[in-house]
Amino acid sequence: MKKITEIEFRKILEGGLKNYTIIDFFSENCNPCMKMMPIVEEVETIFTDIDFYKIDETPISKDEEYE
């Protein structure tokens, strides 16, 4: 599963989706998200004709800047 940024996500949507696509929005400090990740990764190995992406929605600290 390819981890993408919000900018890459927008480019994917603007370019049009050529296949079925699953996007996993997750946060590293979200326990349910972390429990689901191995399941989503396993599903990706089964459905190879679907594009899988994940976007980290972990809140950005004040010290970090947006791209």
N, C-alpha and C positions, 0 to 999 in steps of 0.2 A: 504494500500500500504506500503510495507516494504522499509524503507530507508536503503540503503546499501552503503558500502565504495567501493572504486576502487578495493581493494584487494578482497572483497567478490564478486564483479562483475567478476573479472578474474576467481575466483574459480567456479562460476556458469557456465561460458563459457567453462572452462576446463572440467567440469563434464558432459557436454552435456545438452542440453535443452530437457526436457521430455515433455513439453507442449508448446503451443504458449506462447510467452513471450513479454511483453511490458516493456520497460525501459524508464522512464521519466528522462532525464537529465535536471536539472533546476538550477537556481541560485536565492538565496533569494533576491538579489537586481535587479532582472529582472521582471519588471511589467507584461509583457506578460506571463511569466512563472507562476507568482502568480495567474493571471487571469485564466489560463488553469487548475491549480491544482484541483479546485472543480469539473471541468468537467471530468478530468481523474479519480478522485476518484469515481464519480458517475458511470462512465463506468465500473469501477472495480466491483461495486455491481451488475451490469447487467450480465457481462461475468465472472462468477465465475470459469469457467474452464481454464481461462487464468491467468498466473502468472504475477503479476504487481510488479515492483520495481522502486525506484527512487534514483537517485544519485545527490547529491548536488555538483554543479560545481562552487560554489562561490569561487572566488580567495582567496588563503590562504595568510594571512599577513606574513611579514618577521619574526614576533615573533613566529609563529606556526611552528612546525616541521612535516615532513612527518612520517607516521608510518613505 
